[in-house]
Amino acid sequence: PPVEAPTPKKKRSRAFVIFGIIGGIACLAAIVVLLILLLKTDDIIGTVTDVSWERSIAVEAFQTVTNQAWWDEVPEGAEVISCSQEYRFTSDEIQPNATEVCGTPYVEDTGTGVGEVVQDCTYEVYDDYCEYEAMEWVVVDTATEAGRNLEPFWPSPGLTTEQRLGERSEDYSITFEADGSQYTYETTNSELFLQAEPGSTWTLKVNQLDAVQSIEPAN
């Protein structure tokens, strides 16, 4: 005999759908307004009143560290301390070392007038997640120099035989005065920064939120 189909869920009310559409339109409008505020810029002539800089270099040491990773991602030469079975991913296909997870059975129309009870299943795959020890380069200190001039230089930290210099970073700040207001521009471009002589004039591209997007020497 034909299988009795389950009682269908109640449809959402028209008011709920309309409310959702209005909410989506409002969110889209807000995003458009924000983009306009961020992207639309005005040209303002400003004078450099202050500059500052900071340069840093990481100091790294080669030492033992304890980390965790999946068994097949443990670095070569590392010493595995312990492993445990952990969930890694879900698959639609049968996998080794997986737990089958099935949803609620439901009736599917076969087009013949007779419903077929089906059930969707996925497979949660587990794998060894391990704690290990290995020798790695690790940041143990950061040497920093800073100033309020146009003469930035890099730190020169003293190193032991087991240390090396790591990643460098540089940040520059230029403050302008324009029409009685102050604007600050942050950059990592040292060549641009070195042109910012106090008293020099620049064209600032300022968005509607008063944030400086870019600068260039005024003609």
N, C-alpha and C positions, 0 to 999 in steps of 0.2 A: 504494500500500500504506500501511497505518497507520504513523505515525511512532513509533518506539520512544521511550517516555518515559524521561527521565533517572532514574538511580538516586536514590531519595529519601534525604534526609539522615537520619542516625540521630536518633531521638527522645531527648530528654533523659531521664536516668534519674529514677525516682520519688524517689530520695533527694535529687537535686539540686533538684527542684521543691519538696519538703518543706522543705529547707534555705532556699530562697528565701522561702517563705511565712513561716517562723519569723523570718527576718531582717526581713521587712517588718513583722511584728507587733511585734517588738522596737523597731524605729525609731519606729513609731506610738506605742508606749507611752512611749518616751523624750520624744517631742514633747509628749504629754499631760502628763507630769510637769513638764516645763519650763514649759508654759503655766500649770500650777497654781502653781508657784513664783513666776512673774512676776505673775500676776493676783490671787492671793489675798493680801489685805493685812490687817494688824492696826493698830488705832489706838493710837498712843503719844503721851503728852504730853511735849513737849520744850520746853526753854528756850533762847532765842537767846543764843549766846555770842560769835559773831563774824559779820561781814558783809564782803563785798568786791564790787567791781564793775569792769567794764572796758567802755569805749565806744570805738569806732573808726569812722573815716570814710576811705573810699578817695579818693585824689587822682588824677584822670584827666587825661591830656594828649592832644590831638588830633595824631596823628602817623602816619607811614607804617609799615605793618606788612606782613609777607609771610605769606601763608596759602595753603592748598590747598583745592580744592573741585571738585566735578563741574562740567562746562562750563555746564550750565543753572542752577547755583546760585552762580556767581560774581557778587558784588555789582555793581550797575549803577555804571558809572564807574570800575571797577577796571582796572588795566593787567595784561593777561595776559602772563606771562613765557614760559611753556612749557607744553605739554600732552603727555600720553602715554596710550596705550590701556591701560586697566586693567579687570579684572573688576568688574562692578557688581552683577548679580543673576542668578538662574537662573529660567528660565521653562519651563513645560510646552508652550508654543506656539512656533511658529517666529517668530523675531524678526530684525530687521535687525542686521547686525554681530554675529552670534552664532556660537558654535562648538557643533556638535552633539556631545553626549556620550551614548553608548549603553551599556547594561548588557549582561550576558551573555544570549544568546538562551536561551529556555526554551520548553517545550511547554505549551500551554494547552488544557484540555479544552473542546471545542466542543459537547459533548452529543450528538454523532453517532457517537461511537466512534472518530473520527479526530482525532488531535491536530494542533494548529496551532502551528508555531514562531513565536513572537513575540519582540519585543525592545523594552524600554522605553527611550525617549530623552528627554533634556532639552536645553535650550539655554542655554549660558552666554553672557550678554550682556556685551559690552565697550563702554566709553564713554570719552570724553576726561576725564582727571583732570588739573586744571591748577594750576599755581603762579601766584599773582598778587600784585600790590601794590595797596594801597588805604589811604586815610586813615580811621582809626578812633580812637575814644576808647579809650585804654589806661590801665590802672592803673599809675602810676609810683611811687606812695608810699602809705603808710597812716599817718594820724595817730591816735595812741592816747592816751587818758587812763585812769587807773586809781586806785582808792583803797580804803580799808578803813573806810568810813563810809557814812552814808545821804544823802550829798550828791553824787550823780553828775552830771556835766556833760559836754557834748559838746566835742571838740577844735575849735579854731579855727585851722586851718592857713592860712598865707599862700599865696595863689595868684598865678601869673603870668597874663597876658592869654590864654594858650593852655591854661589849665587850668580844671578845674571839680571840684566835689565829687561823689563817686559814692555807692556803696552804703554804708549805715550798718549797724553791728552793735552789739548790746549784750548783755552777759552778766553775770548776777548770781549770787552764791553766798551762801547762808545756812547757818551751822553751828549745830546744836542739840546740847544735852546732855540725855540721857534715861536714867534708871536706870544711871548710870555709864558710858554709851556715847555716842559722838559720831556724829551723822548730818549729812550735808551735802546740801543741796537746791540744784540748779542751775536757773535760770529766765531767761527773757528778758522777763518781765513786770515792768516798773519799778514799777507801782502796788502790786503784791504785795510787792516788795522794800522799798519805802519804809515799809511797815507793820511791818517786822521790827526793832522797837526792841530793842536788847540788854536782856535780862532779861525780855522778854515771853514768854508761854507760847503754844504752838501745838499743834494736833493734827496729828500726822504719820501718814500712811498708808504703812506700811512693808511691803514684800513679804517673802516667805520667804527672799530673798537679802540682806536688810537694806538694800535700796535704797529711798529715799524716792520714792514715786510722786506724792504731792501733799501740800499743807499748807493749813491754814486756822487763823485765830486761834481759840484755845480760848475757850469760853464761860465 
